[in-house]
Amino acid sequence: MTLAEDLVLLLLDPGRGRAVVDGTALDRVIGGALLLDLAARERIAADGGGAKARLSVADATPTGDPVLDDALARLDKPLRAQKAVERLARGARTPVLERLAARGLVRREGFRVLGVFPTTTWTPGAAAGELRGRVAAVLRDGARPDQRLALLISLVHAVKAEHKVVEGPRRQLRARAAEVAEGEWAGQAVRKAVEAVQASVMAAVTASTIAAGAASSS
């Protein structure tokens, strides 16, 4: 399982079969997850801080995972972190969902709204509940996360979805997620990548929200 797959599994509403964040936020945070997957495997490195950091390939050796190797190949030159997030976000959602379905972790159902408009739902199974339980143990009960779980929580925090995946006071959940995201659970190289990706996802989602608001008011 990649971090991107865990993230999507966590962000799917078990009742509706749809993501608990909007499509733009989902795509951007999947792009961020792919980058963190690569950073954790020491394939990319960050130079600088925040969304203006430049990400570059440190090791082009294939990971053996087709989705991650495709993402690695798309980083053909050093990019600002936000540009890298946006590049990897394009077209990433469907392959991740289809892999989850192929593994039996989500149930794919297609139907037509009003008998005309085709749509698809992706209903998560028991594995999603187990994952949410592990995240709840960290955010609500104060458990110490391992690196993978901390990376996952840092991405949930970037799209402000803590209260959508774990029941509890929104402010407290968000404060705990920020604490985890800023924690000392990773080496310096991964830590720099996490900071760059988190800032970039937040910036990209905020920019799209502002653009959508401007378009609707014009």
PyMOL commands that set and color helices and strands:
alter all, ss='L'
color gray80, all
select helices_A, chain A and resi 3-11+23-40+50-52+66-74+81-89+93-102+126-139+147-158+162-165+170-181+188-217
alter helices_A, ss='H'
color red, helices_A
select strands_A, chain A and resi 44-47+54-57+79-80+106-113+117-124
alter strands_A, ss='S'
color yellow, strands_A
deselect
rebuild
show_as cartoon
